[in-house]
Amino acid sequence: MANRDTILQAVAYAAEYFLLHSRSDVPLEKVLGRLGEAAQVSRVYVFENYRASDGTWFTSQRYEWTAEGISSQKDNPDLQNFPYVEGGFSRWLETFLLGEPIYGLIEEFPPSERSVLKAQDIISLVAAPIFVNGALWGFMGFDDCVLPRRWTSVEIDALKTAAHLVGAMVQKQRSDAILDQAARHLEREVARKTAELKEANARLHEELRGRREAQARLAESERRYRELYERSRDGYVRTDFQGVILECNGPFASMLGYDNPQEIIGVPCRDMTPPQRFDAISRNMRRQLMERGFSDKFEKQLIRKDGSLLDVEVRMYLHRRPDSTPDSIWTFVQDISDRKLAEQERLRAQKLESLGLLAGGIAHDFNNILTGILGHISLIKHAIKNGAPHWRSFGSRRKSMPQSPGAHAPVAHLCQGWSARQENRVLAGSDSGLHGVFSAWHALSSSV
């Protein structure tokens, strides 16, 4: 018979073996063989329990070691999914649930158990329950198929310890499996998160690159805008709705004779506009701005720093915040003083041209009248030669008049002289020049 120390040495070996080997490559059959040899038995095996959905208990053989010459039951189909109660082993289930072992000679077991056990050539056995996490996981059996062995309490205690060790090993395997599963899950999650982080990092880098490019484009756009804003010949002014200047560019300040735009920041537009037109323009432009967002072009005058007036053309636009709320007014100002001067010169030239046409027409009309007068004078002279009494008196007057065909020359000279003297009066809208022409004509006619 095996003694307690031999069995415990085998249990210690089993414990050490499980601790030294990894949880994935532990051959439980080798440990069972060491225990079987120490206990001097024919067969050592492990059964695992499970419960069906209706609560029925079943058990199946999972591991086995057999001594030389002993038949193996590992492939016995009757030992797979064996029902405790229906198979006649309800006593085993009740005893195992209490934490106690089953042991003794098979011939002393109940009849419902003997047939199954004798079919495996078992003469005597010890079966100890295996608990995992406080639940009945299965049992561990030791068969003697050679002798009708009576088990001592020392042997039974040692074999129960071996069953507890197997339970601890199974529990450890379960824990290790859970840890392995958790580790694999964690590895997958880490890999997934790493991939997500890499993808997010790539997107972030792309977004940052896009933002840098956008900022560069914005900076370039602002630079071009600022360059256009400051180098434009036109003035740009932004005011609030009370007409106070919020900002302006250098050309606008230069138009008004200021050296720096800061000199007019905060100045009301009313102070730069002749008062007779400011109110009417403001009302009209404000109505257009509110209705359509911009005004028509209109002309106005601005008061320069030195007090002189500057002719400008203006268009106003409504400035809005990103949320479309109006917050100020942009005004584009163009200096049209040169254009105004050119228009005045053009009007002056047109008036001079009209004056020349008028003078030419008057000379032509005078020439036609003088031609008729001179013709009649020739007839009178002819009549006098034929005996008319007043020849001498008329002849003296005839000599004082211009002779045909150049009779129109004094009149043309008179008109040209009058044109030169009266140029400013005609341009000013006076009719005294024409009055002078007709006065001269009346005097000439009287002399005739």
DAJO-V239900 format. One record per helix or strand of 2 or more residues. SS is the DSSP state (~ for helix, > for strand). FROM is the first residue (numbers start at 1). LEN is the number of residues. If there is no record, write none. Layout:
ss=SS from=FROM len=LEN
ss=SS from=FROM len=LEN
//
This chain:
ss=~ from=4 len=17
ss=~ from=28 len=12
ss=> from=43 len=9
ss=> from=57 len=10
ss=~ from=77 len=3
ss=> from=82 len=2
ss=~ from=90 len=8
ss=> from=102 len=4
ss=~ from=106 len=3
ss=~ from=111 len=8
ss=> from=124 len=9
ss=> from=135 len=10
ss=~ from=153 len=79
ss=> from=235 len=5
ss=> from=244 len=5
ss=~ from=250 len=6
ss=~ from=261 len=3
ss=~ from=269 len=4
ss=~ from=275 len=18
ss=> from=298 len=6
ss=> from=309 len=12
ss=> from=326 len=10
ss=~ from=337 len=49
ss=~ from=391 len=9
ss=~ from=408 len=14
ss=~ from=423 len=5
ss=~ from=432 len=16
//
